[in-house]
């Protein structure tokens, strides 16, 4: 969020050329932003937002956002370095999906480019230069998945090794922690594919009124535990597991349980634990692959995982109803037993 005393610039569009000029300088230690000119054709979407050019980005403000305002901050040196990575491929271009995708294919430094683009989109959304929906739609693109230095490679989706690992880690969790909440937390992520924080909130705020059951499939409404950025619609799961759900009190904080389902974090370290790819984040990848292997359509996989792409939001009511049948394709195929405790 912008710092105190700072009013973010916005770009307004219409069917005619518009110009946005700088306000009179204000006595402050923050420099005013540049004037930005936008030209919107009649064929473009009617919106209150424009199509910014990279040249119009205030470099100092962008770096300030990245180093002091953003939740995941970085150093000034690194922010300047990655700004230059963006400038090399986006300079002189409008910032939109096409130019961002073209930049991805043209750059040789894809790791830094992807990370920098994700921050750039966050910055533009924060400064009200692009809409939240445009931000989410672009960020959903597969090529913008954050590339980390140590990439975890999951077994091929057509093989069973990944499923075996999921079951093996559950047995380790039982032996290592012997804790009901930890086991429920792990199983909930495996069965539903929801994010760690959403699974934690579901178990600590559980309300039976949000639970629906049809035959051997159950779903729990999760809209209220999601956020505007990390949305969630429902947590689907086997019905027999759902009947065991309850509200937990006096539990540890979320990071503690994230560590408990990540064998690499356990002590004393063991070779088999260190080789495991399982953690909350990677379980979501596994869940998506698991659904794909069992014939669940892509749009339903996105719906189950809370991805708010345009197609999901446009067909939400149809997806909401038909998702029962899609989840039924996998409800009895998970590598862990829902009733074992």
TITI-711422 format. One record per residue (C-alpha): x, y, z. Coordinates in steps of 0.02 Angstrom, whole numbers, padded with zeros to 5 digits, always signed. Layout:
XYZ;...
// end
This chain:
+00000+00000+00000;+00063+00176-00031;+00159+00260+00105;+00087+00395+00216;+00062+00560+00128;+00069+00481-00044;-00076+00486-00165;-00058+00359-00306;-00080+00417-00486;-00218+00340-00590;-00244+00326-00775;-00417+00363-00843;-00474+00308-01015;-00617+00356-01131;-00660+00349-01315;-00552+00502-01348;-00373+00546-01311;-00351+00605-01133;-00205+00683-01043;-00165+00675-00859;-00055+00815-00795;+00046+00832-00637;-00032+00919-00490;+00054+01068-00414;+00209+01011-00317;+00177+00970-00137;+00304+01000-00001;+00355+00823+00039;+00507+00711+00028;+00421+00607-00107;+00438+00669-00285;+00277+00692-00384;+00243+00566-00520;+00267+00597-00705;+00127+00652-00817;+00057+00504-00913;-00029+00517-01081;-00147+00381-01138;-00240+00355-01301;-00385+00231-01301;-00474+00179-01460;-00662+00154-01473;-00638-00032-01502;-00555-00062-01335;-00646-00117-01178;-00739+00019-01088;-00647+00038-00925;-00584+00168-00806;-00407+00108-00835;-00282+00140-00972;-00142+00044-01055;+00018+00109-00976;+00182+00114-01067;+00337+00054-00977;+00421+00222-01013;+00286+00307-00908;+00328+00208-00751;+00408+00316-00619;+00565+00216-00582;+00595+00293-00412;+00416+00261-00357;+00423+00082-00422;+00583+00045-00327;+00514+00130-00171;+00359+00018-00182;+00465-00139-00200;+00588-00098-00061;+00475-00020+00071;+00289-00040+00037;+00268-00215-00033;+00243-00360+00088;+00385-00458+00007;+00520-00325+00003;+00691-00330-00078;+00849-00225-00077;+00870-00067-00179;+01013-00148-00273;+00909-00298-00326;+00757-00190-00368;+00864-00083-00483;+00938-00237-00565;+00769-00314-00603;+00699-00147-00661;+00836-00148-00792;+00786-00326-00841;+00611-00261-00875;+00672-00106-00964;+00777-00209-01084;+00624-00298-01156;+00477-00183-01117;+00549-00010-01150;+00439+00087-01270;+00298-00040-01261;+00126-00042-01183;+00114-00156-01031;-00014-00289-01076;-00023-00478-01091;+00046-00480-01269;+00200-00375-01230;+00233-00469-01069;+00222-00637-01157;+00333-00574-01299;+00460-00514-01172;+00461-00683-01087;+00505-00771-01250;+00637-00643-01299;+00733-00629-01136;+00871-00750-01090;+00849-00711-00904;+00677-00788-00879;+00691-00814-00691;+00724-00631-00652;+00604-00572-00786;+00457-00674-00717;+00490-00616-00539;+00506-00435-00595;+00346-00441-00700;+00248-00510-00552;+00305-00363-00446;+00271-00240-00588;+00091-00302-00602;+00071-00289-00413;+00137-00111-00422;+00019-00060-00563;-00130-00136-00472;-00080-00050-00311;-00065+00119-00399;-00235+00092-00485;-00156+00092-00657;-00228-00078-00703;-00385-00158-00634;-00382-00299-00509;-00465-00414-00637;-00333-00375-00770;-00198-00406-00640;-00271-00576-00594;-00302-00629-00774;-00123-00594-00828;-00050-00672-00671;-00145-00833-00706;-00039-00865-00861;+00070-01021-00842;+00228-00935-00903;+00217-00812-00758;+00230-00947-00626;+00366-00889-00507;+00532-00971-00550;+00636-01011-00397;+00820-01048-00390;+00790-01227-00336;+00648-01293-00442;+00557-01442-00370;+00522-01565-00511;+00373-01676-00476;+00362-01849-00555;+00274-01855-00722;+00086-01840-00704;+00057-02008-00789;+00160-02103-00661;+00113-02160-00485;+00271-02108-00390;+00192-01943-00339;+00040-02030-00264;+00151-02151-00169;+00249-02006-00095;+00089-01921-00035;+00039-02079+00057;+00214-02107+00125;+00224-01931+00199;+00057-01959+00288;+00131-02111+00375;+00283-02008+00424;+00171-01870+00494;+00080-01995+00603;+00241-02067+00668;+00330-01901+00690;+00192-01790+00761;+00048-01902+00817;-00064-01747+00813;-00244-01739+00754;-00239-01561+00688;-00079-01592+00588;-00154-01746+00507;-00320-01659+00468;-00226-01510+00397;-00123-01622+00282;-00273-01725+00225;-00379-01572+00192;-00247-01501+00073;-00227-01670-00013;-00415-01693-00038;-00460-01515-00085;-00304-01433-00159;-00340-01272-00064;-00202-01158-00002;-00116-01184+00166;-00190-01027+00243;-00366-01071+00185;-00353-01248+00255;-00293-01177+00421;-00437-01052+00428;-00564-01185+00383;-00509-01297+00527;-00498-01156+00655;-00664-01073+00607;-00763-01226+00551;-00951-01199+00540;-01057-01353+00497;-01185-01239+00412;-01061-01213+00269;-01047-01399+00235;-01146-01487+00098;-01147-01675+00063;-01209-01770-00089;-01182-01956-00086;-00995-01984-00058;-00943-01805-00103;-00941-01656+00014;-00897-01474-00008;-00870-01332+00114;-00902-01151+00062;-00739-01055+00076;-00777-00886-00001;-00766-00802+00169;-00594-00873+00209;-00521-00822+00042;-00458-00649-00004;-00477-00535-00154;-00309-00596-00221;-00307-00776-00159;-00486-00826-00189;-00571-00985-00139;-00744-01050-00187;-00765-01221-00107;-00658-01355-00025;-00712-01522-00098;-00674-01683-00005;-00738-01860+00025;-00899-01859+00128;-00833-01977+00261;-00685-01861+00292;-00800-01709+00298;-00904-01789+00435;-00748-01789+00546;-00720-01602+00528;-00735-01493+00681;-00674-01325+00745;-00503-01337+00825;-00452-01222+00967;-00286-01190+01053;-00182-01237+00902;-00010-01177+00849;+00010-01041+00718;+00006-01079+00531;+00196-01083+00500;+00214-01221+00629;+00094-01334+00533;+00170-01287+00366;+00334-01354+00436;+00249-01511+00502;+00190-01561+00327;+00360-01522+00250;+00481-01666+00291;+00632-01563+00236;+00600-01450+00387;+00602-01591+00514;+00741-01625+00639;+00844-01727+00659;+00865-01732+00471;+00847-01899+00382;+00899-01937+00202;+00724-01994+00150;+00646-01837+00222;+00771-01724+00133;+00729-01804-00034;+00542-01777-00017;+00459-01645-00126;+00303-01636-00017;+00250-01472+00061;+00089-01372+00057;+00133-01276-00101;+00186-01429-00199;+00034-01527-00142;-00072-01402-00241;+00031-01443-00396;+00009-01627-00362;-00179-01603-00338;-00195-01518-00507;-00096-01657-00591;-00196-01790-00499;-00360-01717-00562;-00291-01706-00739;-00238-01889-00737;-00414-01940-00689;-00502-01840-00824;-00561-01684-00732;-00581-01542-00856;-00462-01393-00845;-00594-01264-00799;-00652-01372-00654;-00473-01395-00595;-00459-01205-00590;-00626-01193-00498;-00575-01320-00365;-00411-01228-00334;-00490-01055-00322;-00415-00982-00480;-00518-00829-00526;-00486-00829-00713;-00616-00746-00823;-00691-00910-00885;-00720-00970-00706;-00807-00810-00654;-00908-00802-00815;-00976-00980-00796;-00977-00986-00607;-01156-01046-00584;-01134-01190-00706;-00969-01239-00626;-01044-01228-00453;-01177-01357-00497;-01077-01474-00610;-00924-01477-00497;-01008-01615-00395;-00997-01735-00542;-00819-01684-00586;-00754-01712-00410;-00844-01881-00406;-00717-01937-00537;-00579-01935-00405;-00666-01948-00236;-00624-02133-00214;-00453-02129-00300;-00346-02031-00177;-00189-02121-00116;-00236-02093+00067;-00386-02159+00160;-00506-02027+00222;-00558-02124+00378;-00387-02178+00441;-00326-02081+00593;
// end
